[in-house]
């Protein structure tokens, strides 16, 4: 039998909050806690390097760089990687289109192309009642004319819809046309915006893990408050400070339905892990707002509560489905996710970035 404690696991986007949450989840696992964790990252977040969570972090180019595949594959060969967990969405898109030298469990390529684009996602689900009313508007149109929001109601959301955009980038809850126009003026690098109906209700994320068309693990949480939300124009900073784990069949059914609807359109078999974002409309109906092609930052909260999605993903990647555990997990009704800024301040006497293709080891 394979010695799971000696696995060598690659985690991409290693310095990011979500990737580190995945590694913390795996370190909680009785099966994988002693595994070797190798990270790759562009290394913009120096805290992720200095924290020492990984055995080694290799500095790699962006996934749009021509050197990306050779660098990643070189790390896989040098470190004898057994499997990979790919986190940044632009890297998920790359890995779904290319044969890389590490086994990983990812959604299929066409699904990734749709879910990775908010416009394509909304268009794929339009007419099903699963997404809010929306329109895509060029910046010049917003600046120059009396644009009417798709719901004909105020307020409405305006946001960047670029592939891989996260954390409410370019987002604003606009109360009137003047605010819409001003937001377009203040964001000259965004060529077009998605303008959509405001959903005033509760905010959820639903993790779904699939293996060859079968849903094998789920996890739902509600977002209650965001770090520095009061100073973010959208009110959404991308990382919650407070939330709670839930059992909610409405959220699960809406999320499954959206994923399966897209797979029917692409004629693909679903695999991998996605996190579906939903928000309730004014009638309390959950609507899809986004599908993330990855874990989200609170995945370690699930692990702390006994629902280790990262562990299940590793087992599924290894085709050890009998070890994944129950599909759903129950939580006490008054549970909370409480987060402070991700870690204590670190002081280091010096920190030097390695050249691309080289690593910073956990002992440095």
JOFENZI-V467561 format. One record per pair of residues at least 24 apart in sequence whose C-alpha atoms are under 10 Angstrom apart, sorted by the first residue. I is the first residue (numbers start at 1). J is the second residue. Records with the same first field share a line. If there is no record, write none. Layout:
BEGIN
I: J  J
END
This chain:
BEGIN
3: 31  32  35
4: 30  31  32  33  34  35  315
5: 30  31  32  33  34  35  36
6: 31  32  33  34  35  36  82
7: 31  32  33  34  35  36  37  80  81  82  83
8: 32  34  35  36  37  38  55  76  79  80  81  82  83  84
9: 35  36  37  38  39  76  79  80  81  82  83  84  85  102  314
10: 36  37  38  39  40  54  56  57  72  75  76  79  80  81  82  83  84  85  86  102  103  104
11: 37  38  39  40  41  54  57  83  84  85  86  87  88
12: 38  39  40  41  42  57  58  60  72  84  85  86  87  88  91  92
13: 39  40  41  42  43  45  48  57  59  60  62  85  86  87  88  89  91
14: 38  39  40  41  42  43  45  48  49  53  54  56  57  58  59  85  86  87  88
15: 39  40  41  42  43  44  45  46  47  48  49  50  51  53  54  57
16: 41  43  44  45  46  47  48  49  87  88  297
17: 45  48  239  296  297  298  342
18: 87  88  239  294  295  296  297  298  299  300
19: 48  85  86  87  88  294  295  296  297  299
20: 48  51  53  54  297  299  300  342
21: 295  296  297  298  299  300  301  303  310  342
22: 85  87  295  296  297  298  299  300  303  308  309  310  311
23: 53  54  85  299  300  310  311
24: 53  54  299  300  301  303  304  310
25: 298  299  300  301  302  303  304  307  308  309  310  311
26: 300  303  308  309  310  311  312  314
27: 53  300  303  310  311
28: 300  303  304  306  308  311
29: 303  304  306  308  310  311  312
30: 311
31: 311  315
32: 311  314  315
33: 311
36: 79  81  82
37: 79  81  84  362
38: 75  76  79  81  84  359  361  362
39: 75  84  85  359  360  361
40: 71  72  75  86  357  358  359  360
41: 72  88  356  359
42: 356
43: 353  354  356
44: 353
46: 351  352  353
47: 342  343  345  346  347
49: 351  353  359  360  361  362  364
50: 346  347  348  350  351  360  361  362  363  364
51: 343  344  345  346  362  364
52: 360  361  362  363  364
53: 361  362  363
54: 360  361  362  363
55: 359  360  361  362  363  364
56: 358  359  360  361  362  363  364
57: 354  357  358  359  360  361  362
58: 353  354  355  356  357  358  359  360  361
59: 353  354  355  356  357  358  359  360
60: 354  355  356  357  358  359
61: 355  356  357
62: 90  91
63: 88  90  91  92  93  94  95
64: 90  91  94
67: 356  357
68: 94  356  357
69: 94  95  98  99  100  101
70: 100  101  357
71: 356  357  358
72: 100  101  102  357
73: 99  100  101  102
74: 101  357
75: 101  102  357  358  359
76: 100  101  102
77: 101  102
82: 317  318
83: 314  317  318
84: 314  317
85: 272  273  294  295  310  313  314  317
86: 293  294  295
87: 292  293  294  295  296
88: 164  292  293  294  295
89: 115  116  163  164  165  166  292  293  294  295
90: 116  163  164  165  293
91: 164  293
92: 116  164  293  294
93: 163  164  293
103: 317  318
104: 272  313  314  316  317  318
105: 209  210  211  212  271  272  273  313  314  316  317  318  319
106: 209  210  211  270  271  272  273  274  293  294  313  317
107: 209  210  211  212  263  268  269  270  271  272  273  274  293  294
108: 263  266  268  269  270  271  272
109: 266  268  270
110: 262  263  265  266  267  268
111: 259  260  262  263  264  265  266  267  268  269  270  293
112: 262  274  291  292  293
113: 163
114: 163  262  263  266  291
115: 163  164  259  262  274  276  290  291  292  293
116: 161  162  163  164  165  290  291  292  293
117: 161  162  163  164  165  290  291  292
118: 160  161  162  163  164  165  194  289  290  291
119: 161  162  163  193  194  290
120: 161  163
121: 258  262  288  289  290  291
122: 288  289  290
124: 258  261  262  265
125: 257  258  259  261  262  288
128: 258  261
129: 285  286  287  288
130: 254  255  257  258  278  285  286  287  288  289
131: 196  197  258  278  279  281  286  287  288  289  290
132: 196  197  198  199  279  280  281  286  287  288  289
133: 195  196  197  198
134: 158  194  195  196  197  198
135: 193  194  195  196  197
136: 160  161  192  193  194  195  196
137: 191  192  193  194  195
138: 184  190  191  192  193  194
139: 181  183  184  185  187  188  189  190  191  192  193
140: 181  184  185  188  191  192
141: 181  184  192
142: 177  178  180  181  182  183  184  185  192  193
143: 177  178  180  181  182  183  184  185
144: 181
145: 177  181
146: 177  178  181
147: 177  180  181
148: 176  177  195
149: 176  177  180  195  196  197
150: 195  196  197
151: 195  196  197  198
152: 197
153: 197  198
154: 197  198
155: 179  180  196  197  198  199  200
156: 180  195  196  197  198  199
157: 193  194  195  196  197  198  199  234
158: 183  184  192  193  194  195  196  197  198  234
159: 183  184  190  192  193  194  195  196  234
160: 187  190  191  192  193  194  195
161: 190  191  192  193  194  195
162: 190  191  192  193  194
164: 292  293
166: 237  238  290  292
167: 232  234  236  237  238  239
168: 232  233  234  235  236  237  238
169: 232  233  234  236  237  238
170: 194  233  234
171: 195  232  233  234  235  236  237
172: 232  233  234  235  236
173: 197  198  233  234  235
174: 198  233  234
183: 233
196: 289
197: 281
198: 279  280  281  282
199: 278  279  280  281  282  283  284  285  286  287  289
200: 279  280  281  282  283  284
201: 278  279  280  281  282  283  284  285  286  287
202: 278  279  280  281  282  284  285  286
203: 243  277  278  279  280  286  287  289
204: 243  244  245  246  251  275  276  277  278  279  280  286  287  288  289
205: 245  246  251  252  255  274  275  276  277  278  279  288  289  290  291  292  296  298
206: 246  248  251  252  253  254  255  256  274  275  276  277  278  291  292  295  296
207: 252  255  256  273  274  275  276  277  291  292  293  294  295  296  299  309
208: 252  255  256  259  271  272  273  274  275  276  294  295  309  327
209: 270  271  272  273  274  275  294  295  309  310  312  313  316  327
210: 269  270  271  272  273  274  313  316
211: 269  270  271  272  273  313  316  317  319  321
212: 268  269  270  271  272  316
213: 260  263  268  269  270  271  272
214: 269  270  271
215: 256  270  271  272  273  327
216: 271  273  312  313  316  321  324  325  326  327  328
217: 273  307  308  309  312  313  316  324  325  326  327  328  329
218: 247  252  273  274  275  307  308  309  326  327  328  329
219: 245  246  247  248  252  275  299  302  307  308  309  327  328  329  330
220: 244  245  246  247  248  249  251  252  275  276  277  299  302  328  329
221: 245  246  247  248  251  277  298  299  301  302  336  337
222: 246  277  278  279  336  337
223: 279  298  337
224: 336  337
225: 338
226: 339
227: 339  340  341
238: 296  297
239: 296  297  298  339  341
240: 297  298  337  338  339  340  341
241: 298  337  338  339  340  341  342
242: 336  337  338  339  340
243: 298  301  335  336  337  338  339
244: 298  301  302  331  332  333  334  335  336  337  338
245: 298  301  302  305  329  330  331  332  333  334  335  336  337
246: 329  330  331  332  333  334  335  336
247: 328  329  330  331  332  333
250: 285  286
251: 276  277  278  279  280  285  286  287  288
252: 276  286
253: 286
254: 278  285  286  287  288
255: 286  287  288  291
258: 287  288  291
259: 291
271: 316  317
272: 313  316  317
273: 309  310  312  313
298: 337  338  339
300: 337
301: 336  337  338  339
302: 329  331  337
304: 337
305: 329  330  331  332  335  337
306: 330  331
307: 331
END
